[in-house]
Amino acid sequence: MYTKNTSITPKKTQPEIIPATPEDVPTLAAIGRQTFHETFCDTNAEENLERYLKRNFNPVRVAEEMSHPDSLFYLARIDGQVAGYLKVNTGDAQTEPQDSNAFEIERIYVKKTWYGKQVGQKLMDYALHLAREKQSNYVWLGVWEKNYRAIRFYQKYGFEVFDTHVFRIGKDEQTDYLMRLDMPM
């Protein structure tokens, strides 16, 4: 007699954050290209965007970034699928000169299909956990002044604008806010 298996394995809904390895470089390059394009394709000339993506999200460049001892990469996976990634920097890996005990979140990139699934929050929480482990005085990041969704997200965590810098996409110069969150001692 045939009995139907009625048990259902629930899907994992929370992202799992795992350290990226050198074998993940092609994945990091691809997701970096995809998420950056998804976020900024409507607000940038395609020629400028393509120039930026080719230069910054190719496997050779990502492998160079990953090899820096003060940079760390983490993947966010849900049910085995890569939903996003995190890149953090300390020391001289930081993209702007900061205090020696500062902690930079350079990238929190989430695929658009995973928006609203707490991937960004999980990556941010993990980054703040890492900053506390390193006993950093503050966490900082750069965000385009017109990326209102990201700015609101960072403000919810308590980040505040402390400066600006120029961010170049191809031939286009844009203004990024530098935002900071002081870490409690």
MIMARLO-999172 format. One record per atom (N, C-alpha, C, O): residue in three letters; x negated, y, z negated. Coordinates in pm, whole numbers, plus 50000, padded with zeros to 5 digits. Atoms other than C-alpha are relative to their C-alpha. Layout:
ALAXYZ
...
// end
This chain:
MET499164988350000
MET500005000050000
MET499115012450000
MET498095013049931
TYR500744987549984
TYR498765034550094
TYR500475010149897
TYR501675012849887
THR499644989250093
THR498655061149820
THR499275012650044
THR498065012750070
LYS500534987249955
LYS498155096849917
LYS499275006849885
LYS499785007549773
ASN500764992650100
ASN495475116049729
ASN500575014149992
ASN500485021950087
THR499364986950014
THR497275146449594
THR499125010049926
THR499535021549905
SER500864990550069
SER494345161949411
SER499395009850101
SER498985006050211
ILE500554989549914
ILE493145194549559
ILE498835006449926
ILE498965010549810
THR501164993450059
THR489705208449493
THR500165015050022
THR500195019650136
PRO499824985649981
PRO490145245449425
PRO498755006350061
PRO497635002250031
LYS501134992749943
LYS487985269149627
LYS499445009349895
LYS500165014549809
LYS500674990750090
LYS485455289649441
LYS500365014150043
LYS500225017550160
THR499644986449963
THR486645325549429
THR498975010149953
THR498935021250004
GLN501044991150049
GLN483755340849238
GLN498724997950078
GLN498324986550101
PRO501275001549930
PRO480555347949426
PRO498934994349907
PRO498904997349788
GLU501165005250071
GLU477475328849319
GLU498815008250050
GLU498615009650171
ILE501174992049965
ILE474315350449313
ILE498764991149984
ILE498504985949875
ILE501195008450003
ILE471135331649403
ILE498825007550061
ILE499005015650152
PRO501184993549941
PRO467565343149473
PRO499824995850145
PRO499974984050179
ALA500315003249861
ALA466755345249843
ALA498574995050007
ALA497724998949927
THR501335005749979
THR463735325949966
THR499535003950141
THR500325009050221
PRO500484997049863
PRO461525330650274
PRO500814992950109
PRO500924998050221
GLU499165007049902
GLU463745305150451
GLU501285007850031
GLU501935005350132
ASP498794992149982
ASP466615330150412
ASP499775012750083
ASP500725020250108
VAL500304987749926
VAL464865357650613
VAL500915001850122
VAL501465012750138
PRO499094997949887
PRO466885351450934
PRO501425003649957
PRO502085011850020
THR498674996850053
THR470095352050730
THR500065014349949
THR501025021549977
LEU500044986350052
LEU469095384150553
LEU499985010250113
LEU500685020350107
ALA500074990949886
ALA468205400850884
ALA501365000850070
ALA501815011750105
ALA498715000249930
ALA471485390051043
ALA501095006949919
ALA501865014849974
ILE498964993750081
ILE473695400450752
ILE499735014949982
ILE500665022949974
GLY500334985850008
GLY471815433250720
GLY500485007450124
GLY501105018050114
ARG499534994049873
ARG472485441051087
ARG501525000850003
ARG502105011250033
GLN498535000749992
GLN476115429951064
GLN500665010049907
GLN501525017749950
THR499334991450097
THR477045448650749
THR499705014850025
THR500585023250009
PHE500334986049971
PHE475185480550841
PHE500815004750120
PHE501345015950120
HIS499224996549881
HIS476865480451183
HIS501485001549965
HIS502125011250006
GLU498584999250039
GLU480305473251034
GLU500315013049926
GLU501365019149947
THR499774988350084
THR479935501950790
THR499835013150076
THR500575022650051
PHE500364987149942
PHE478455528451016
PHE500235001450150
PHE499885011750207
CYS499834999349854
CYS479435520551378
CYS500985011050042
CYS500845016650151
ASP499014989949964
ASP482375544851373
ASP499495014249978
ASP500125023850024
THR500464986650037
THR480295574051247
THR498615003350054
THR498025013550017
ASN501334997849944
ASN477035570951443
ASN500004996750149
ASN500754988050194
ALA500175003249859
ALA476025571551808
ALA499404986050011
ALA498484982549938
GLU500425014049985
GLU475545535751925
GLU498504999050026
GLU497844989949975
GLU501435000349969
GLU472055543552062
GLU499175001949873
GLU498184994849852
ASN500724997750126
ASN470885557251724
ASN500134988049907
ASN499174983849844
LEU499755011450088
LEU472475528551536
LEU499184987950045
LEU498564981249962
GLU500765011549950
GLU470895502051761
GLU498505001649974
GLU497834991949938
ARG501424997650026
ARG467465518151727
ARG499684997149853
ARG498674990849822
TYR500215002250144
TYR467805517651347
TYR500074984949967
TYR499224979749895
LEU499825014350030
LEU469055481651337
LEU498824991750050
LEU498344982849979
LYS501145007549945
LYS466275468651564
LYS498755001849914
LYS498014992349890
ARG501214997050077
ARG463615485651355
ARG500064994249859
ARG499054989349808
ASN499905003250142
ASN464935477051008
ASN500554986249968
ASN500324981249857
PHE499385012950031
PHE466805444051036
PHE499574989350100
PHE500404982350158
ASN500535011149921
ASN464545421351233
ASN499264990949902
ASN498824995549797
PRO500615009350095
PRO463065390251073
PRO498595003749955
PRO498235001349840
VAL501374996350039
VAL459485403351077
VAL500045010849891
VAL499335009849791
ARG499914989150099
ARG460445435150890
ARG500564994849867
ARG500044998249761
VAL499415005450123
VAL462635416450640
VAL499004991249927
VAL498934991649804
ALA501025008550063
ALA459845391250575
ALA498935008749933
ALA498465005349824
GLU500974990850062
GLU457435420150509
GLU500565005749870
GLU499875006249769
GLU499374994650120
GLU459895435550263
GLU500044989449890
GLU499764992349774
MET499875010850098
MET460425402050093
MET498664996549937
MET498614991949823
SER501325003850052
SER456685396750051
SER499465010049898
SER498465007249831
HIS500464990250099
HIS456325428249837
HIS500314994649861
HIS501454990849834
PRO499765005950133
PRO455885416649475
PRO500995007849914
PRO501505002349816
ASP499064992150080
ASP458095444949342
ASP501385001250064
ASP502195009550021
SER498685000449936
SER461075437549572
SER500594986149982
SER499914976049996
LEU499295012750017
LEU463655410649505
LEU501285000150083
LEU501975010350090
PHE498795001749919
PHE466465397749729
PHE500864989049938
PHE500344979049888
TYR499055009950050
TYR469585378749621
TYR501154998750098
TYR501615008650155
LEU498855002749915
LEU472335362549824
LEU501254998149914
LEU501184992549805
ALA498705002950062
ALA475995362449728
ALA500694989750090
ALA500934992150208
ARG499355010949925
ARG477635329749834
ARG501344996749938
ARG501514996649816
ILE498685004850043
ILE481235318949816
ILE500304987850085
ILE500344988550208
ASP499745012649931
ASP482025282949906
ASP498964997250108
ASP499304992550217
GLY501095002949908
GLY478635280050076
GLY499785010550108
GLY498805009850182
GLN500154989449900
GLN479155310750294
GLN499325012249939
GLN499615016049826
VAL500654987750046
VAL476925341250263
VAL500985011550020
VAL501425014450131
ALA499044988949997
ALA479205370350175
ALA499315013549991
ALA499885023750030
GLY500724987450014
GLY476565396650101
GLY498634997649941
GLY498234986249914
TYR501305001450064
TYR473165403949957
TYR499615012749927
TYR500185023449948
LEU500514989450086
LEU471275425649713
LEU498505000950019
LEU497814990750025
LYS501444997850001
LYS467815441049740
LYS499715010449893
LYS500315021249893
VAL500404990850106
VAL466215457449435
VAL498495002050004
VAL497744993250048
ASN501424996550000
ASN462855474649392
ASN499605006349868
ASN500385013249804
THR500624993350114
THR460605484949107
THR498625004650044
THR498195001850156
GLY501374995949972
GLY457165500749092
GLY499865007350132
GLY500695015750167
ASP500254992849875
ASP455715511949422
ASP500804994750118
ASP500624999550230
ALA499105004649894
ALA458295492449624
ALA501195009550016
ALA501895008950117
GLN498864990849993
GLN460845519849550
GLN499875009050122
GLN498765013150158
THR500004992349876
THR461815539749858
THR499775014849979
THR499485022050075
GLU500294986150039
GLU461405573249677
GLU499164999349872
GLU499414990849787
PRO500775000050125
PRO458825581349410
PRO500895002749879
PRO501665012349877
GLN499224998850123
GLN460395576649068
GLN499094996749882
GLN497914993749899
ASP500755004050118
ASP459305570148713
ASP499564985450012
ASP500204977550082
SER500505013749993
SER457285538448664
SER500994989949942
SER500924978149973
ASN499045009050063
ASN460145523848459
ASN501405001450061
ASN502404998249997
ALA498724998949929
ALA462885531348715
ALA500284987050076
ALA499374979150100
PHE499545012149932
PHE464865504348895
PHE500885004350116
PHE501925010650094
GLU499234995949882
GLU466135509549251
GLU500864988650052
GLU500404977350068
ILE499145008949923
ILE469115492449406
ILE499945005450143
ILE500585015450175
GLU500144995049863
GLU468145496249770
GLU501194995950086
GLU501655003750169
ARG498895004849916
ARG470925475049921
ARG500964991449919
ARG500574982149848
ILE498905009050035
ILE474235460849818
ILE500824999350127
ILE501595008550157
TYR499335001549871
TYR475565447950149
TYR500994988549990
TYR500654977549948
VAL498935009950005
VAL478855429450175
VAL500694999750137
VAL501035010150192
LYS499285001449873
LYS480455415650492
LYS501435005249980
LYS502055003149876
LYS498674994050007
LYS483715433550567
LYS501094989649968
LYS502054992649898
THR499005010450026
THR485635400550560
THR500084996349851
THR501044990049808
TRP500025003250142
TRP484685397650191
TRP500335012149913
TRP500255011249790
TYR499584988450080
TYR485805432650086
TYR501194996049913
TYR502054988249955
GLY498895002850090
GLY488145431049788
GLY499904986649929
GLY500824982849856
LYS500185013350063
LYS486775397249673
LYS498975000449888
LYS498464990049847
GLN500904997850113
GLN484535411649398
GLN498544996950030
GLN497754995149937
VAL501395002849965
VAL481315405049590
VAL499115011849962
VAL498075010049900
GLY500774988150035
GLY480075440849555
GLY499855001649850
GLY498775004849801
GLN500044998950146
GLN480965441249185
GLN499044989949940
GLN498264993049850
LYS500875010650052
LYS479185408449123
LYS498535003350027
LYS497675001249942
LEU501374996149967
LEU476065420849303
LEU499545011649913
LEU498415011749865
MET500354988750086
MET476125453649109
MET499774995449857
MET498794999349794
ASP500175005150137
ASP476615435748778
ASP498674992649986
ASP497994993849885
TYR501265007450005
TYR473685413248862
TYR498815009550003
TYR497835007549931
ALA501084990249993
ALA471485442848955
ALA499825006949865
ALA498695008749819
LEU500104993450131
LEU472295460048625
LEU499464990449895
LEU498724994549805
HIS500575010350088
HIS471535427448443
HIS498484999350017
HIS497744998749919
LEU501445000349973
LEU468115426548612
LEU499315012349944
LEU498215011349889
ALA500594987650052
ALA467465462948518
ALA499884999549847
ALA498895004049790
ARG500075001450146
ARG468295455348153
ARG498894990349961
ARG498154992849866
GLU501085009650028
GLU465985425048160
GLU498635006550011
GLU497735003549933
LYS501274993149980
LYS463185447348288
LYS499855012049906
LYS498825018749907
GLN499984988850094
GLN464075473148020
GLN499735013350072
GLN498975021750025
SER500134987849921
SER464325500148286
SER500705011649930
SER501735009749865
ASN499394988150058
ASN465085535648173
ASN501255004150075
ASN502235008750016
TYR498834996649920
TYR467465541348461
TYR499984992250130
TYR498954987250175
VAL499805006449870
VAL468835526348780
VAL500385011150098
VAL501155020150063
TRP499654989949901
TRP469045546849097
TRP500214993550136
TRP499804982150160
LEU499735004849865
LEU470155543049456
LEU500255011950091
LEU500495023050044
GLY499664989949901
GLY470695562649776
GLY501254995850074
GLY501444984050103
VAL498765002849928
VAL474045565449952
VAL500345011950089
VAL500225023450047
TRP499654989549906
TRP475145585050258
TRP501125008649943
TRP502105003449889
GLU499034990650058
GLU477085615950154
GLU501424998050053
GLU502385002249989
LYS498675002249942
LYS479985605350382
LYS500484985649983
LYS501504981750041
ASN499565013750029
ASN480195569350258
ASN500835000649871
ASN500394996349765
TYR499154997150116
TYR483075578150028
TYR500374987449922
TYR500444987849799
ARG499655012650069
ARG484025542049951
ARG498884995849906
ARG499144992349790
ALA501155004050083
ALA480515534149822
ALA499805009849885
ALA499525005749773
ILE500194990050106
ILE480255566849629
ILE501004997749887
ILE500624998049770
ARG498995002850104
ARG483525559349446
ARG499644987449920
ARG499784987049798
PHE500425012550065
PHE482275524149372
PHE498895002849899
PHE498964998049785
TYR501124997050090
TYR479025537449219
TYR500455008849884
TYR499985007149772
GLN499514991250107
GLN480855564449023
GLN500764992049895
GLN500694995349776
LYS499295008550097
LYS483035537548862
LYS499034993649900
LYS499414990649787
TYR501025005650088
TYR479825523348716
TYR499295010749918
TYR498475007549831
GLY500624989250075
GLY478785557548587
GLY498845006950070
GLY498205015650011
PHE501064993349925
PHE476275567448855
PHE500385014450029
PHE501535017650057
GLU499794985849970
GLU475855604848906
GLU498925004750096
GLU497794999950092
VAL500954994549904
VAL474185624549184
VAL498955008149925
VAL499275016249838
PHE501074992250061
PHE470765638149083
PHE499115006750103
PHE498295015250067
ASP500824993849896
ASP469195647349418
ASP500544995550135
ASP501534988250143
THR499675004549865
THR469415642749795
THR498694997250074
THR497625001550033
HIS501135001649908
HIS467095631050070
HIS500544998050141
HIS501724995350161
VAL499635001949860
VAL467115628450448
VAL499854985350034
VAL498844978950002
PHE499995013849954
PHE467995594650593
PHE500165000650152
PHE501125006450202
ARG499994999149854
ARG467235590250962
ARG500554987250061
ARG500094976150031
ILE499485011149919
ILE469305568051190
ILE499735003950145
ILE500415012450201
GLY500414996149866
GLY467615569451527
GLY499505014449997
GLY498595017849922
LYS500384985949994
LYS467345606351613
LYS500855008749908
LYS500635020849898
ASP499064992650085
ASP470105616451369
ASP499515000649856
ASP499234990249795
GLU500364998250140
GLU469145630851031
GLU501275001949918
GLU502095010649948
GLN498824999550087
GLN471745625050761
GLN499555002549857
GLN498395000249822
THR500314997550140
THR471915634650396
THR500514988649915
THR501684984849923
ASP499635010250098
ASP471915607650132
ASP500015006549862
ASP499145014649830
TYR500044996650142
TYR472865613949773
TYR499124989849931
TYR499184977949962
LEU500705009050090
LEU470485599249521
LEU500815000049872
LEU501055010649813
MET499155001350118
MET472565586149231
MET499264992249893
MET498464983349922
ARG500745005750113
ARG471375575948887
ARG500954995849889
ARG501985002049865
LEU499305004850117
LEU472645556048592
LEU498964997649892
LEU498104988849907
ASP500925002150111
ASP470745559148264
ASP500384987249928
ASP501554984349906
MET499795012650067
MET470325526148088
MET499885002149848
MET498925008349802
PRO500094998550146
PRO471085524847715
PRO498824992249944
PRO498494981449992
MET501155006550064
MET468145516147496
MET500464990249895
MET499644983849830
// end
